[in-house]
Amino acid sequence: MEMKIQPADRVSAVQEYYFSRKLKEVAKLNAAGENIISLAIGSPDMPPSPQTINKLCEVAHQSNAHGYQPTMGTPELREAMANFYRKWYHVDLDPNTEIQPLIGSKEGILHVTLAFVNPGERVLVPNPGYPTYTSLSKILGAEIVNYNLREDNGWQPDFDELEKMDLGHVKLMWTNYPNMPTGGNARMETYERLVQFAKAHNIVIVNDNPYSFILNEHPISMLQVPGAKDCCIEFNSMSKSFNMPGWRVGLCASNPTFISWILKIKSNIDSGTFRGIQLAAAEAYNTNTTEWHREYNVETYRRRRNIAEQIMTALGCTFDPSQVGMFLWGKIPEKYQNVEDLTERVLHEAKVFITPGFIFGSNGKRYIRISLCAKDEQIEEALSRIQALKW
């Protein structure tokens, strides 16, 4: 008898992640000898500090370090995260009740949505924005309500437009500053308006803040706004600022009640992170490695950013030179009917993989994104290949 097993309905609600699908194509091209240079993925190619790696190795050699760890995180890591927020953002957090370590921000999106949103309730998602805000919300049965970010408004929310929207049954609003993919920087006036908006409409704001130290002279946190803890949750991550994307260490910070709800969900899903990773992360937060990473990353990314700007110019794209973060976001020339007319030509003729902006939402359909997460010589070679063609 032939079995007729069908997947859950939620599987049809989402597509395979764009990069998962496209990287298969790139792998086939490379296997055929094409030597594609990828300027698409935001995965830092530099290592963590030596102190961080040494601490991981030290703990891994301890015979008692390999058991299950508390889901709420080790005291050392929670204290280090609180110190980090106090030093760099001037925000006081109780390490015992106001911080929850995460296995990366993507996991946090899952846990927060599970903790706050019932199936059928609504979430506000930026357009353009990180695709996972949309995909995980769909998987969990939430209704997506997009709100617009536009270049002429510095990629900040349009609060007049938000106030005119139907906000019934909206439980969460996702924000991401400094913004990915656009590079729009965080603004204290935006954070203040968001806190006011949250309180006026009984909505929880979740600010995803992993890019505040990348080519950004003035890192800030939404939790600096008085009263923000009452209605806001902030994510942060070691992936970008500390060159630790594969280590999967992040955090969320908020009031004790919100943190307890998130922990209740998380404790039923995972069993904590390896102790060596937690103590190494604490070492990175506590020692001078924060300054080391900031200086090292700034110098490296600034050099690469200059080359990326030349690539944008060679492609005829325009961009805001004040944007921050580890990507460069640019608008394509009017002569292209759609963005893939450009990105596919760049891939198949210049042998360079760059990201079309439509994957971040309809407001990104006339934009491309270039990652700075490639070695200088690779970005320079990409520039040479692109400059050799007529655009």
N, C-alpha and C positions, 0 to 999 in steps of 0.2 A: 504493500500500500504506500502510495506517495504521500509524504507528510506535507502539510500546508501550514507551516509555521510563519507567522507574520511578526515583524518587529512592533514594538510599542509605537503608538501614534506620535510620540515626541520625536522619534527618529526622523519622521518626515517633516517635522517643523523646522529643521535646520539642514544646512548643507555642510559638506566637508569643508573645514577651514581652508580659506583661499591659499594660504602658504603651504599647507599640507598637500593640496592638489597640485599647485604650480611647481613645487619643488620636485615632484615626481617627473614633470616634464623637463625641468632643468637637469635632473640626474640623467635622463635619457640623452639629452644633448651632450652632456659631459662624457657619457660613456661612448658616444660617437666621435669624441675628440674635439668638441667645440670649444672647450675651455671657457665656460661662462663665468664672468665675474658677478658675484651677487652683491648688490647694494640695496637689498630689500629688507632683510631681517634686522631687528633691533636687538641683537645678541652681542653684548660687549665681547670683543676679541682679546682684551687685555686680562692679565691674571689679577687675583686679589693680592694684597700685600703679603710679604714673606711672613710677617707675624701671624697673620690669619691662617696661612697654610701650615705653619709650624705648630700652632695650637691644635689644629685638627689632627695632625699626625701624633702629637703628644697624647691626646685623649684616646685616640684609636688604639694605642699600645697599652692602655689600662685595661686590665682584665675585667673590671667591674663596670665598664662604660657601655656595654652592648645590650643592656636590657631595655624594656619599654620605658619610655619617658613620659612625664606628665603632659597631658594634652594642653594644659594651660601654659606650658613652657617652664624651663628651669628658672629659679629665682635670679640666677646670674644674668640670663638673657633679658628678662623683664626689667631688671634694674638698669642694665646697659641701654635698653631702648628708652627708658624714662630719662636717663642722663643725656642721651642723644637729643631728645626733644627739648630738654631744658637748655642745653648748650647752644643749639643752632636755631631754634624757633622761639626760645624764651617761653615755652609752654610747660607748666607743671602737670605731671601725670602721676597718679598713684600706681606704682608698678604692680601692686597686688590686685587692683580692682579695675583699672582704667586702660590696660593694655592687654591685647591678646596676640601672641606670636602666631604667624600663619605660615603655611607651606607655599608661600608666594601669594601675590595679589589675586591671581585667577581663582585660587581656592577660596579666598575671602569673598569674592563676588558670589560664589555658590552659597557659602554659609550665611552671608548677610541676607541674600534673597530668600533662602529657606527660613530664616529667623523672622522675617518681617512681612513677607508677601504670600498671601493665599492664592491658590489658582483662581484665575479670573480677575484678580485685582491688577492695578496698573502701575507701571514704572515709567518715569521720564528719562529718556535716553538722548544724549546729544547727537546731532547730525551736522558735521561728521563726528565720529567717535570710535572708540575701541570696539571692535566687533563682538567681543565676548559679553559686553553689557547686554547686547541684543540676543545673542544665541543662548546664553544661559537662562535669561529671562523666559525665552520661548520654551526651552526644555522643561522649565519648572511651571509652565502654564500661566505665566503672567502676560498681560497685554502691554505691548510696547506703545508708548506715546512719545514720538520724537519731538524735540524742540530744536530750533535752528541756531546754529553758530555760523556767522558770516564774516568774511574778510573785512568788510567795511565797518564792522563793529569790533574789530580786534579779536574775533573769535570768542567773544564773551556772550553770555546769555542775554537775550533781548527781554528784559523784565516786563516791558509794556505788552509784548506779545504773549509772554507767559501768563500774565494776569487775565488775558482775554480767553485763554484756553479752558476747556472743560476739565477741571481738576478733580472731579468726582472719582472716588475710589483709587486715587493715586497714593501709593504708600511710600515709594522711594524716588529720589531724583539722583541720578548719577552725574557727577562732575569730575573733571580731570584737568587740573592745573598744576604746573605748566602743562599745556594741552598737547596731547598726541592725537592726531597726526600733525596738527597745524603749527605747533611751536608757539602758540599764543601764551604769553606769560601770565602767571598768577597776579591778581590785583587785589589789594586789600578792600577796595570799594566793592568789588565783585563778591568777595567773601562776606562782607557785611550785608549786602543786599540778599545774598543767598540765605543767611541766617534769619533775616527778617521774613523772607518768603516762606521758609520752612515753618516758622512759628505761626505765621498768618494762616497757613493752609494745612497745618498738622501733617507735614510731610517730613520724612527723614532724608537729609542730604548726605550722600556718601561721596567724599572727595578722594579721588585716587591721585596720590602725590609722589610718584617715584622719580620724577625728572627734575626736582627742584635744585639739584646741584650740578646739572650738566649745562655748561655755558651760560650760567645764570649767576649774576653777581649778588642778588638779593633774595635768597630762599625764604619763603614764608609758609605758614600753615594756616588753614582755616580755623584751627583751634585757638589761634591768637584772638579771635573775635570774642568779646565777652558774651557768655551765654551759649556759645557754639556747642559745647559738650551736651547741652540739654537736648539738642535736635540733630546733631551731626556725628558722623563717623568718618575718620580719616584713615586711609590706607597709606602705608609707606613700604618701601622695598629696598633690599640690599642688591638687587640684580643690577641696577644701572649705576648707582653711585659708588658701589664697592666692587664692581666687576665680578659679581657672583650669581649670574642668572641660573646656572645649573645647580646651585646649592639649594635653591628654593627656600629663601628666608624673607618673610615680610612681617608686617604687623598691622593691626587695626587698633585705633585708640578712640575712646568715647567715654560716656558715663558708665558707672558700674552696672546699672540695669541692662543697658544695651549689650555690654560685654558679657554679662552672665547669660543672656539669651543666645548669643553667638557661640559661647563655649558649650552650651547645652547641645546645640546642633553639631558642632565640631567633634565633641567627645563621642558621638555616635557614628562618626564617619572615619576618623583616623586615630592612630595610637601614639601620636607625638613624633617629633623629629629626632634623629640620632643625636645623642648627647654631644658627640664631637663637633657636629655642625653647630649646635646651639652655643657651645662654649667658644668655638672659633668666631662665631658671629659676635658674641659679646666682646671678645678680644678686639675685633675690628672696630666696634663702636667705642670702646673705652680707651684705646691707646691713640697715639697720634696718627693712626692709619686713616682716620677721617680726613685730616689735613693732607696726608700723603696722597690719598685717592683724589681729593678735590683738585690739588695742584697738578698731579700727573694727568688726570682726566681732562682738565681744562686745557692744558698745553696741547695734549694730543688731539682732542676734538676740535680745538680752534684751528689747528693746522689742517686737519681733514676737511673742516667746514669750508675753508678757503678753496680747496679743490672742488668740493661739491658745488659751490657757487659758480665756479667756472663751467662745470657740467651743465647746470641750469641755463646759464647764458648761452652756451653752445647749442642747446636744444631750443633756444628762443623762448624760454619760460621766464616769467617774472616771479619775484619772491620778495618777502618782507625781510630786510636784513636784521631787524631787531628780534626775530624769533629765537627761541632758546630750545635746548634739548639736544638729543642725539640724532635728529633727522633734519633734513631740509625739505620744506614744503613749497611747491611752486605751481603757478598757474600756467597751463599749456596755451600755445598760440591759437588764435581763432581759426586758423586754416584747418585744424584737425576737427573732424566731425565728432569723434569721441576719443577718450584718453587712450584706449587700447590701440588706436591707430598709431599712436606714438610709442607706447611702451612695448608693443609687439615688434615694431620695427627696431627699436633699441635692442631688444633681446635677440632677434634673429639676424640682424645685420651687424650691429656693433658687438654682439655677444655680451651684453650687460643686462642684468636683471634688476629693474627698478619697479617700484610699487605703484599701480594705478590707484588714484584716490577714491574711485567709486566703491572700493571694498569697505570704506569707512562710512558710507552713506551717500545719499543723493547730492548733498551739498559738496561732496568731494569729487564729483564726476568730471570736473574740468581741471583737476590737479594731479600732480605726481609727488611721490615721496622718495627721497634718497637717504639711505642709511649711512651713518658715519662709522658703522661697526665693521670696517674692513681695514686692512693694513694700508699704510700710506701708498706703498708702491702699487697696490691693486687699484686704489682710487685714481692714482695718476695714470695707470694703464687704461682704465675705463675712460678717462678724459681724452687720452690720445686716440682711442678707438672711435669715440664719438666725434671728435674734431676732424677725423679723417673722412667723415661722410658729409654729404650735403643735406641740410635739414630745412 
